[in-house]
Amino acid sequence: MAVSVLKRLLTYGDNIFEFNMKYLMLVGLWHSENWTRNQKLLYKIYDNTLDVLGLIYLTLTTIGIHESMDDITAALAGVDKSLVAYNFMLKIIVFHFRKHQLRKLVKEIIASGDVVPEEHKILVAKLSLATTIITTIIVTIFTGISVMAGELPAKVWLPFDTSKNFMNLLAGVQICLVTFGVPICYRGLALKCFVSTMIFYLRDQLIDLQVKFKELDNFKDAEEEVRTYFKKIVKKHIRLIRYSKTIDNLLREYFLIQNLAITIEVCMNSVTLTLIGFSQKSLAINFIAFLIMALIHAFVYCYLGDEIIEQSKGISLAAYNTSWTSWPVDMQKDLLTVIIAAQSHFKLTAGGMAVMSLETYAQTLYNGYSIFAVLIDAVN
């Protein structure tokens, strides 16, 4: 029975969001509207419990880092590992404030009837699953290495001495996993997959819109059919513009946290690696691994944001490449309006300040390095 339930949860469903909505549901961030009042109440308790566990983890790590301030290397290592938790937890808090509007938007998108290729639904589900599995493997490896070294996987404060015996260490590891695993790590990954899917959907529909403009040439001798089809295209373009603005308004704080996190991550890792070098190989490998993971996560958002910009640029070109010269004057004017509207490219921003693009990704890395250079000069 458990296997059948798992298979049902892992199916990609009828729409592109189905898999990620199930993922969010498993980690307490997305309830079903078909549930009874008691089911929703129990789910709310589950949600709040995970929130409390996540906050407990952040509190324990903050105290643990503060107590290790005498050892700058240990403190920096603790801060570096805690950055992931703070990054995910802040995003979870933002999601809680935006959840109602995001549910409304997803519901509208599903009801719109936009067609998403089956292979894209499968691709999104597989990427989400692969991201979760790879992250789980990495966390498990680092936890195992820490236990073998007689240490906790993170710099946390506990009311007992974990170095006293193996049972105390095992209890400490269990506390870390319970407060970090589902409450922070998997919830953060579920949000990442959900947000990436939303951007992927928008990119997919922009490409579909360009294809529809090309299909107008199939109705050369049927003015009424051209007019009807063109009207549908314009309506979809207006709807996608609204979706883009709504997504930007709802997720700008989310992307701001992401950009700040990667800037701090680059800076912290660079400073720490400069201070310790490779004299402590296991610690250096940890820093490099966390940095690579952070860079990959940031790159995904910026790449998808860049794709949104590029595909929205293609709308005006696709509109201009239609056989508009044979159209009635009123339709030519409407097409001109579409071309002008398409000049305002779709974009996602971090806090309404920086556009999510590959250029911003490079700038974020540069900012992190600049802060690192200043800190190194100060240390010297």
Long-range contacts (C-beta under 8 A, 24 or more apart in sequence): 10-125, 10-129, 11-125, 12-121, 12-122, 12-124, 12-125, 13-121, 15-110, 15-116, 15-121, 16-116, 16-120, 16-121, 16-124, 16-197, 16-200, 16-201, 16-204, 17-106, 17-109, 17-110, 17-194, 17-197, 17-198, 17-201, 18-121, 19-121, 19-124, 19-125, 19-128, 20-124, 20-128, 20-190, 20-193, 20-194, 20-197, 21-106, 21-194, 23-128, 23-132, 23-190, 23-193, 23-194, 24-190, 24-191, 24-194, 26-186, 26-190, 27-182, 27-186, 27-187, 27-190, 28-182, 28-187, 29-92, 29-95, 29-99, 29-187, 29-190, 29-191, 30-99, 30-103, 50-182, 50-183, 50-187, 51-92, 51-96, 51-183, 53-178, 53-179, 53-182, 53-183, 54-85, 54-89, 54-92, 54-179, 54-180, 54-183, 54-184, 54-187, 55-89, 56-179, 57-85, 57-156, 57-176, 57-179, 57-180, 57-183, 57-184, 58-82, 58-85, 58-86, 58-89, 60-156, 60-157, 60-158, 60-175, 60-179, 61-85, 61-154, 61-155, 61-156, 61-157, 63-156, 63-157, 64-154, 64-155, 64-156, 64-157, 65-155, 67-157, 68-155, 72-275, 73-272, 73-275, 73-276, 73-280, 73-283, 74-155, 75-155, 76-268, 76-271, 76-272, 76-275, 77-155, 77-272, 77-283, 77-286, 77-287, 78-154, 78-155, 79-268, 80-265, 80-268, 80-269, 80-272, 80-286, 80-287, 80-290, 81-153, 81-154, 81-155, 81-286, 81-290, 82-154, 82-155, 83-261, 83-264, 83-265, 83-268, 83-290, 83-294, 84-185, 84-188, 84-290, 84-293, 84-294, 85-154, 85-180, 85-184, 86-261, 87-188, 87-257, 87-258, 87-261, 88-184, 88-185, 88-187, 88-188, 88-191, 89-184, 89-188, 90-257, 91-188, 91-191, 91-254, 91-257, 91-258, 92-184, 92-187, 92-188, 92-191, 94-253, 94-254, 94-257, 95-191, 95-254, 98-250, 98-251, 98-254, 101-246, 101-250, 102-250, 105-243, 105-246, 105-247, 105-250, 106-198, 109-201, 109-243, 112-239, 114-201, 114-205, 114-208, 114-236, 115-208, 116-201, 116-204, 117-204, 120-200, 120-204, 124-193, 124-197, 124-200, 127-193, 127-196, 128-193, 128-197, 131-189, 131-192, 131-193, 132-186, 132-189, 132-193, 135-185, 135-189, 135-293, 138-289, 138-293, 139-185, 142-286, 142-289, 143-173, 143-176, 143-177, 145-282, 146-173, 147-173, 149-282, 152-176, 154-180, 191-254, 192-297, 192-300, 195-251, 195-254, 195-301, 196-300, 196-301, 196-304, 198-247, 199-247, 199-301, 199-304, 199-305, 199-307, 199-308, 199-348, 200-304, 202-240, 202-243, 202-244, 202-247, 202-308, 202-346, 203-304, 203-307, 203-308, 203-311, 205-236, 205-240, 206-240, 206-308, 206-311, 206-312, 206-314, 206-315, 206-346, 207-311, 207-314, 209-233, 209-236, 209-237, 209-240, 209-315, 209-318, 210-311, 210-314, 210-315, 210-318, 212-236, 213-315, 213-318, 213-319, 213-321, 213-322, 214-318, 214-321, 214-322, 216-322, 216-323, 217-322, 217-323, 220-323, 220-326, 223-327, 223-328, 226-327, 226-331, 227-331, 230-331, 230-334, 230-335, 234-334, 234-338, 237-315, 237-338, 237-341, 237-342, 240-346, 241-341, 241-346, 244-308, 244-312, 244-346, 244-347, 244-348, 247-348, 248-347, 248-348, 248-349, 251-348, 252-348, 252-349, 252-350, 252-351, 252-352, 253-351, 255-301, 255-348, 255-349, 255-350, 255-351, 255-356, 256-350, 256-351, 256-353, 258-297, 258-298, 258-301, 258-350, 259-298, 259-350, 259-351, 259-354, 259-360, 259-364, 261-294, 262-294, 262-295, 262-297, 262-298, 262-364, 262-365, 262-368, 263-364, 263-367, 263-368, 263-371, 264-368, 265-290, 265-291, 265-294, 265-368, 266-291, 266-294, 266-295, 266-364, 266-365, 266-368, 266-369, 266-372, 267-368, 267-369, 267-371, 267-372, 267-375, 270-368, 270-369, 270-372, 271-372, 271-375, 271-376, 271-379, 274-372, 274-376, 275-379, 295-365, 298-361, 298-364, 299-361, 301-356, 302-356, 302-357, 302-358, 302-360, 302-361, 303-358, 303-361, 304-356, 305-347, 305-348, 305-355, 305-356, 305-357, 305-360, 306-356, 306-357, 306-358, 306-359, 308-346, 308-347, 308-348, 309-345, 309-346, 309-347, 309-355, 309-357, 311-346, 312-342, 312-345, 312-346, 312-347, 313-342, 313-345, 315-342, 316-342, 316-343
